[in-house]
Amino acid sequence: MTRSLKKGPYVDVKLAKKVSLRKPTQGGIKTWARSSQIAPEFVGYTFLVHTGKNFDEVYVSEDMVGHRLGEFAPTTKFVKHGGRMQKEAEMAAKAAEVAAAQAAKAAPEAASAPKK
C-alpha cells in the first residue's frame, strides 16, 4: 500500500540532516534507514546502507528518486537452486564444453598435417 499523498514522502530526519551537512565528495553516509525514500537532494551522494550484517554502497542517481534505500541493498544472498540433479547437469555441460574445445583444437592440427 502506498503512503498517503497528504503526508508526503517518508525521509528519515537524521538522514536528511546528514546530507545537508556533507558534500557529495566526502565519502559515504552510513545509514540504517532502509525505509527512507530517496529525495532529489540525495542525488550524487553515496550511502552505506546496512544489510543486517554489513554495509552496501549505494550511489544515488536521478532514476532512483522516489524509491527506498533498502531496494538497492539486498539483505539476502542467493546461493543456488537445485541439488544433486543440478550438479550433475552442470558437470555434463562442463564436460561437453571441454569436449568441444578439444575438438576445435584438434581440427586445425588435422588440417595442417602433411598429406601422404
Rosetta constraint file for C-alpha pairs under 8 A:
AtomPair CA 3 CA 7 HARMONIC 7.29 0.50
AtomPair CA 3 CA 8 HARMONIC 7.43 0.50
AtomPair CA 3 CA 9 HARMONIC 7.25 0.50
AtomPair CA 4 CA 8 HARMONIC 6.77 0.50
AtomPair CA 5 CA 9 HARMONIC 7.78 0.50
AtomPair CA 9 CA 37 HARMONIC 6.63 0.50
AtomPair CA 9 CA 66 HARMONIC 7.96 0.50
AtomPair CA 10 CA 35 HARMONIC 7.94 0.50
AtomPair CA 10 CA 36 HARMONIC 5.78 0.50
AtomPair CA 10 CA 37 HARMONIC 5.73 0.50
AtomPair CA 11 CA 15 HARMONIC 7.45 0.50
AtomPair CA 11 CA 16 HARMONIC 6.92 0.50
AtomPair CA 11 CA 36 HARMONIC 4.81 0.50
AtomPair CA 11 CA 37 HARMONIC 5.36 0.50
AtomPair CA 11 CA 38 HARMONIC 7.19 0.50
AtomPair CA 11 CA 39 HARMONIC 7.26 0.50
AtomPair CA 12 CA 16 HARMONIC 6.26 0.50
AtomPair CA 12 CA 33 HARMONIC 6.74 0.50
AtomPair CA 12 CA 36 HARMONIC 5.51 0.50
AtomPair CA 12 CA 37 HARMONIC 7.97 0.50
AtomPair CA 13 CA 17 HARMONIC 6.23 0.50
AtomPair CA 14 CA 18 HARMONIC 6.25 0.50
AtomPair CA 15 CA 19 HARMONIC 6.28 0.50
AtomPair CA 15 CA 31 HARMONIC 7.15 0.50
AtomPair CA 15 CA 33 HARMONIC 7.63 0.50
AtomPair CA 16 CA 20 HARMONIC 6.25 0.50
AtomPair CA 17 CA 21 HARMONIC 6.34 0.50
AtomPair CA 18 CA 22 HARMONIC 6.36 0.50
AtomPair CA 18 CA 29 HARMONIC 7.45 0.50
AtomPair CA 19 CA 23 HARMONIC 7.55 0.50
AtomPair CA 19 CA 29 HARMONIC 7.81 0.50
AtomPair CA 19 CA 41 HARMONIC 7.91 0.50
AtomPair CA 19 CA 42 HARMONIC 6.99 0.50
AtomPair CA 22 CA 26 HARMONIC 6.83 0.50
AtomPair CA 23 CA 45 HARMONIC 7.92 0.50
AtomPair CA 24 CA 44 HARMONIC 5.99 0.50
AtomPair CA 24 CA 45 HARMONIC 4.76 0.50
AtomPair CA 24 CA 46 HARMONIC 7.19 0.50
AtomPair CA 25 CA 45 HARMONIC 7.58 0.50
AtomPair CA 27 CA 46 HARMONIC 6.70 0.50
AtomPair CA 28 CA 45 HARMONIC 7.23 0.50
AtomPair CA 28 CA 46 HARMONIC 4.75 0.50
AtomPair CA 28 CA 47 HARMONIC 4.96 0.50
AtomPair CA 28 CA 48 HARMONIC 5.77 0.50
AtomPair CA 28 CA 57 HARMONIC 7.48 0.50
AtomPair CA 29 CA 45 HARMONIC 7.96 0.50
AtomPair CA 29 CA 46 HARMONIC 6.42 0.50
AtomPair CA 29 CA 47 HARMONIC 4.66 0.50
AtomPair CA 29 CA 48 HARMONIC 5.62 0.50
AtomPair CA 30 CA 47 HARMONIC 6.00 0.50
AtomPair CA 30 CA 48 HARMONIC 4.56 0.50
AtomPair CA 30 CA 49 HARMONIC 6.31 0.50
AtomPair CA 30 CA 50 HARMONIC 7.68 0.50
AtomPair CA 30 CA 55 HARMONIC 7.74 0.50
AtomPair CA 31 CA 47 HARMONIC 7.00 0.50
AtomPair CA 31 CA 48 HARMONIC 6.04 0.50
AtomPair CA 31 CA 49 HARMONIC 5.31 0.50
AtomPair CA 31 CA 50 HARMONIC 6.36 0.50
AtomPair CA 32 CA 49 HARMONIC 6.03 0.50
AtomPair CA 32 CA 50 HARMONIC 5.17 0.50
AtomPair CA 33 CA 49 HARMONIC 7.54 0.50
AtomPair CA 33 CA 50 HARMONIC 8.00 0.50
AtomPair CA 33 CA 69 HARMONIC 7.51 0.50
AtomPair CA 33 CA 70 HARMONIC 7.92 0.50
AtomPair CA 34 CA 49 HARMONIC 6.75 0.50
AtomPair CA 34 CA 50 HARMONIC 7.40 0.50
AtomPair CA 34 CA 68 HARMONIC 6.67 0.50
AtomPair CA 34 CA 69 HARMONIC 5.02 0.50
AtomPair CA 34 CA 70 HARMONIC 4.23 0.50
AtomPair CA 34 CA 71 HARMONIC 7.89 0.50
AtomPair CA 35 CA 68 HARMONIC 5.69 0.50
AtomPair CA 35 CA 69 HARMONIC 6.39 0.50
AtomPair CA 35 CA 70 HARMONIC 6.17 0.50
AtomPair CA 36 CA 68 HARMONIC 5.57 0.50
AtomPair CA 36 CA 69 HARMONIC 6.09 0.50
AtomPair CA 36 CA 70 HARMONIC 7.93 0.50
AtomPair CA 37 CA 65 HARMONIC 7.59 0.50
AtomPair CA 37 CA 66 HARMONIC 5.77 0.50
AtomPair CA 37 CA 67 HARMONIC 5.51 0.50
AtomPair CA 37 CA 68 HARMONIC 4.29 0.50
AtomPair CA 37 CA 69 HARMONIC 6.28 0.50
AtomPair CA 38 CA 42 HARMONIC 6.39 0.50
AtomPair CA 38 CA 64 HARMONIC 6.76 0.50
AtomPair CA 38 CA 65 HARMONIC 4.99 0.50
AtomPair CA 38 CA 66 HARMONIC 5.34 0.50
AtomPair CA 38 CA 67 HARMONIC 5.73 0.50
AtomPair CA 38 CA 68 HARMONIC 5.85 0.50
AtomPair CA 38 CA 69 HARMONIC 6.46 0.50
AtomPair CA 39 CA 43 HARMONIC 7.61 0.50
AtomPair CA 39 CA 65 HARMONIC 5.65 0.50
AtomPair CA 39 CA 66 HARMONIC 6.47 0.50
AtomPair CA 40 CA 62 HARMONIC 7.39 0.50
AtomPair CA 40 CA 65 HARMONIC 5.92 0.50
AtomPair CA 42 CA 60 HARMONIC 6.59 0.50
AtomPair CA 43 CA 60 HARMONIC 5.09 0.50
AtomPair CA 43 CA 61 HARMONIC 5.22 0.50
AtomPair CA 43 CA 62 HARMONIC 6.00 0.50
AtomPair CA 43 CA 65 HARMONIC 7.76 0.50
AtomPair CA 44 CA 59 HARMONIC 6.82 0.50
AtomPair CA 44 CA 60 HARMONIC 5.59 0.50
AtomPair CA 44 CA 61 HARMONIC 6.14 0.50
AtomPair CA 45 CA 59 HARMONIC 6.04 0.50
AtomPair CA 45 CA 60 HARMONIC 5.82 0.50
AtomPair CA 46 CA 57 HARMONIC 6.60 0.50
AtomPair CA 46 CA 58 HARMONIC 5.56 0.50
AtomPair CA 46 CA 59 HARMONIC 4.34 0.50
AtomPair CA 46 CA 60 HARMONIC 6.26 0.50
AtomPair CA 47 CA 56 HARMONIC 7.96 0.50
AtomPair CA 47 CA 57 HARMONIC 5.75 0.50
AtomPair CA 47 CA 58 HARMONIC 5.14 0.50
AtomPair CA 47 CA 59 HARMONIC 6.37 0.50
AtomPair CA 47 CA 60 HARMONIC 7.71 0.50
AtomPair CA 48 CA 55 HARMONIC 5.26 0.50
AtomPair CA 48 CA 56 HARMONIC 5.32 0.50
AtomPair CA 48 CA 57 HARMONIC 4.67 0.50
AtomPair CA 48 CA 58 HARMONIC 6.26 0.50
AtomPair CA 49 CA 55 HARMONIC 5.13 0.50
AtomPair CA 49 CA 56 HARMONIC 5.27 0.50
AtomPair CA 49 CA 57 HARMONIC 6.47 0.50
AtomPair CA 49 CA 58 HARMONIC 6.99 0.50
AtomPair CA 49 CA 69 HARMONIC 7.13 0.50
AtomPair CA 49 CA 70 HARMONIC 7.14 0.50
AtomPair CA 49 CA 73 HARMONIC 6.50 0.50
AtomPair CA 50 CA 54 HARMONIC 5.79 0.50
AtomPair CA 50 CA 55 HARMONIC 4.39 0.50
AtomPair CA 50 CA 56 HARMONIC 6.48 0.50
AtomPair CA 50 CA 73 HARMONIC 7.69 0.50
AtomPair CA 51 CA 55 HARMONIC 5.89 0.50
AtomPair CA 51 CA 56 HARMONIC 6.93 0.50
AtomPair CA 51 CA 73 HARMONIC 6.45 0.50
AtomPair CA 51 CA 74 HARMONIC 6.65 0.50
AtomPair CA 51 CA 75 HARMONIC 4.88 0.50
AtomPair CA 52 CA 75 HARMONIC 6.65 0.50
AtomPair CA 56 CA 73 HARMONIC 5.92 0.50
AtomPair CA 57 CA 73 HARMONIC 7.83 0.50
AtomPair CA 58 CA 72 HARMONIC 6.69 0.50
AtomPair CA 58 CA 73 HARMONIC 7.29 0.50
AtomPair CA 60 CA 64 HARMONIC 6.33 0.50
AtomPair CA 61 CA 65 HARMONIC 7.46 0.50
AtomPair CA 67 CA 71 HARMONIC 7.24 0.50
AtomPair CA 68 CA 72 HARMONIC 7.79 0.50
AtomPair CA 69 CA 73 HARMONIC 7.21 0.50
AtomPair CA 70 CA 74 HARMONIC 6.99 0.50
AtomPair CA 81 CA 86 HARMONIC 7.64 0.50
AtomPair CA 82 CA 86 HARMONIC 4.96 0.50
AtomPair CA 82 CA 87 HARMONIC 7.51 0.50
AtomPair CA 83 CA 87 HARMONIC 6.26 0.50
AtomPair CA 84 CA 88 HARMONIC 6.19 0.50
AtomPair CA 85 CA 89 HARMONIC 6.23 0.50
AtomPair CA 86 CA 90 HARMONIC 6.24 0.50
AtomPair CA 87 CA 91 HARMONIC 6.20 0.50
AtomPair CA 88 CA 92 HARMONIC 6.17 0.50
AtomPair CA 89 CA 93 HARMONIC 6.20 0.50
AtomPair CA 90 CA 94 HARMONIC 6.15 0.50
AtomPair CA 91 CA 95 HARMONIC 6.14 0.50
AtomPair CA 92 CA 96 HARMONIC 6.17 0.50
AtomPair CA 93 CA 97 HARMONIC 6.19 0.50
AtomPair CA 94 CA 98 HARMONIC 6.26 0.50
AtomPair CA 95 CA 99 HARMONIC 6.16 0.50
AtomPair CA 96 CA 100 HARMONIC 6.13 0.50
AtomPair CA 97 CA 101 HARMONIC 6.22 0.50
AtomPair CA 98 CA 102 HARMONIC 6.21 0.50
AtomPair CA 99 CA 103 HARMONIC 6.16 0.50
AtomPair CA 100 CA 104 HARMONIC 6.14 0.50
AtomPair CA 101 CA 105 HARMONIC 6.19 0.50
AtomPair CA 102 CA 106 HARMONIC 6.13 0.50
AtomPair CA 103 CA 107 HARMONIC 6.15 0.50
AtomPair CA 104 CA 108 HARMONIC 7.23 0.50
AtomPair CA 105 CA 109 HARMONIC 7.02 0.50
AtomPair CA 106 CA 110 HARMONIC 6.27 0.50
AtomPair CA 107 CA 111 HARMONIC 6.38 0.50
AtomPair CA 108 CA 112 HARMONIC 6.20 0.50
AtomPair CA 109 CA 113 HARMONIC 6.23 0.50
